[in-house]
Amino acid sequence: MSLIDMYVHEVAKRLPEKNREDITLELRSTIEDMLPDEYNEEDVKSVLEKLGSPVSLANGYLDRPMHLIGPRYFDVYTTLLKMIIPIAAVIALISMVAENFIGYTGDQAVLNVILQLIGKGIGEIVEVGLHVFFWLTLVFAILERTDKEKGTQPLTTSFKKWTPDDLKNISYVPKKKSISKFEVFGGLMWTAVWATLYFYANHLVGVYNGAADGLKFVAPTFNQDVLLQYWPIVVIMIVFEIGISLYKLVQGQWTQKLAIGNAILQLAT
């Protein structure tokens, strides 16, 4: 096959079958019109280079994009992805802690409980992240293919075209004031650990003896009935800690209100 034949074939195989023959004839005619009467291989290469990659050329004939998410929606897609995944992860962690409280039997050693809690937390974050990634990608892939405007101008998170006024809505966060998502998740995990230790202290905190199958709980250090006398205060502290963590996630930076709330929390604990 000649270079022209191979080029036309590469374009044609990416086209819908119903339009393939007409576009193939049109493309071949266009190439021949661009060539001089007595052309050689270098002339053919020059013309094909002007036409560009067969993939790009075929994409121009298609009614649907060849990419999954194009430049029009990509920035909105990544912004929402970064926003939704942490929120969904936090909800999953809170649900996991509640489930851990309900389903705990008191038969496991404290170290095993803590490691299991951390392992479950990491697993929940990964699973939720994959679910959000899949469904959000699917939604934007559908939007990309059903958008009638077919524009290439990137949209903002409000799904409108960018204007200079959008710059007024951007808040600059200095690095020293920013709050990492790792800090938020770490705080939630710590809340889950100490809350579990409090409500199940008579099964977790105490004297352990080494056994063939691991550590065996012998005697508790604390009287659970005495500890549970303070459960309303502890529940308030748990809710307050979760609230501070969620506020950190939403704000993304240290503010005066957040600093005061965090200071009160540190003094209380």
N, C-alpha and C positions, 0 to 999 in steps of 0.2 A: 504493500500500500504506500502511496505517496504521502508526503507531509500533509497535504491538503485533505486527502481522504481520512487520514488518522485524526486530524484536528476536527473535521466535521463529525466523525464517528464519536469522538470523545464528548462533543457537545450534545449530539443526538441521543446518546444513551442516558442522559440526565433529563430528558424532556418527556412530557406526557405522550403516550403513544398516539393519541388522536391528533396532535399538532406536529408530530415528529417529521413527517414527510414534507409538509409545507415549509417548515422552518429550515430543514436540511437543504432544500432546493434554493431557498432565499439566501442562506448563508453561503452556499457554494457560489451562487451568482455574485454575491457581494465581494467575495475573495477574488474571483476572476476579474471583476471590474477594477479592483485595486491594483492588479498586476499589470505590468507593461506587456506589449505584444510578444516580445521575445524575452521571456523571463527565465531565470535560473533558480537554483535552490536558495541562494542568498536573498533573492527578491521575495521568495515565498516566506522565508523566515522573518524578513522585515515586516511583511504584511500581517503575518500571524502574531508577531510581537505587538503590533499596533492594536490588534483585536483583543489581545490579552488572554489570560488563562481560559481554557474551555469551561472550567467550573464557573468562573465569574460571568462569562458570556451566557452560559445556560441559565444562570440565576436571573439574568435580565429578561429572559423569555417567560419565566415562571410567574404564576399568580401568587404563589406562596413562597416564603423565605426558605433558604436552604439551612440557615442557622436556627438553633433552638430558641434563643432569645437574642434579639438584635440590639443595636445601639439605642433605639428609641425607648426601650423598656429596661435595659440592662442596669442602669444606675438605680432606678426605682426598685428593681428586683433585689439587688445586693443590699440596698439600704434597709428594706423591709426584712430581709433575711437576717441581717445583723440585729435588728430590733426585736423580731419575734422569737428567735431561738433562745435568747437569755430569759425572756419572760416565760416562755413555755417550760424551760428547764427549771426555773424557780418553782413554778406551779407543780411540776413533777416531783421535785425534792420535798415540797411541803406534803404532798399526797403520800410520798414514800414514808416520811416520818410518822404521819398519822397511822398508816397501815402497820408500821413497825410497832407502835404502841399497842394497837388492837391485837395483833397476832403474836405478841411475845409470850412465851411459856415459862421463862425463867430457868430453863435447863442448860443454857450455854454459859461459858466463861465470859468475863467482861472483855477480854482481848478479842475473842471470837466475835462478840456482838459488835464491837467497834469496827473491826475489819470488815465484817459483813455489811455494816451500815455504809461504810465508805465505798465498798465494792458495788453495792446496790445503787448508791448515788451516782457513781461514774457511769454505770450501765444505763441508768434512767436518762442521764444527760445525753449520752450517745444515741440512745433509741429515739428520744424526742427530737434531737437534732436531725436525724435521718428522716423522720416523718415530716417535719416542717420543711426540710429541703425538698423532699419529693413532691409534696402537695403544692408548695409555692411555685416550684419550677413548672409543674403541670399547668397551674393557673396562668402563668405568664407565657408559657408556650402556646396555650389556647388564645390568649389575648393577641399575641404576635401574629397569629394566623387569621384572626377574625377582625383585626383593625382595618377599617375601610379607608383610612386616610393614607396609609402606606408611607408615612413620613419618616425621615431619618433623624429629625431633631430630637435629642434626648428630652424626656419628660421629667418633671419634678415629682416629688413624692405625693403631690396633690393631683397627679396625672394631667397637669397643664404644662404648656410650653414655658420655658425659662424666660424670666424678665429680670432686669437689674434690681427691681424691688425685692426679689427673692433673697438678695444679699443681706437685707435688713433682718431677715429671720434666722440668719446663721449666727450661732453663739460660739465665740472662740474660747476654748478651754485650755488654760496653761497646763503644761505637763505636771507641774508640782501640785496642782489642784485636782487633777483627774483621778477618778476612782476606777480601778480595773475590775472587770467582771470576775476575775479570779478571786479578788478580795471579797466580793459579794457572795460567791459560791462557797468560799472557805468559811465565811461567817455563818452561812446557813447550815453547813455541815457541822460546825462546832455547836450550834444551837441544838441540832438533832442529837449529837453525842451527849451533851451534858443533861439535856432533858430526859433522855433515855436512862442515864445513870441515876437521876433523881427519882423518877417514878418506879424504877426497879432496883433501887439500891440494895434491898435485902436479898436480891438474887445475883447482883453483880459486884458490889463493893464489899470486900471482906477478906477472910483468910482462905488461901488456896493451898492444896497439897498436890504434889506431883503424882500422877497416876500413869498407868500403861497407855491409856487412851488420851492423855493430855492432862491439863489442870483440872482438879476437882474442887468444887466450892464446898468449904467446910462450915464456916460460920460468918454471918454478916457483921460488918463493923457498925452499922447504924440501925437504929430502931425505925422501921418503915412507918409505923403508926405516928411516931413523933414527927418525922419528916413531912408526912402528908397533912399535918396540921397547918402547914404553911402553903398548901397547894394553890390557893387563890392568888397569893403574891407571886408564886413561881409561874403560874399561867399568864399573869399580866406581864411578867418579864419576858416570857417566851414570845408572846404576841408583840411586845415592844421591839424585841430583837428582830423578829421577822419583818415588822413594819419599817424599821431603820434600814434593813438590808434591801427591801423593795424600793424604798425612797432613794437609796444610794444608786440602785440600778436605773431608776427613772432619771435622776438628776445627772449622773455621770461625772459629777464634780463636787468638791466640798463647798458648801455654802454656810452662811452664818447659822441658819436654822438647823442644818444637818449637823454642824459641829457641836451646837448646844445639845441637841438630842443625843448624839453619840457620847458626849461628856457625861450626861445624866445616866446613860446606860452603863458606862464604865464605872461610875461611882456606885451605882446600884449593885453591880456584880462584883 
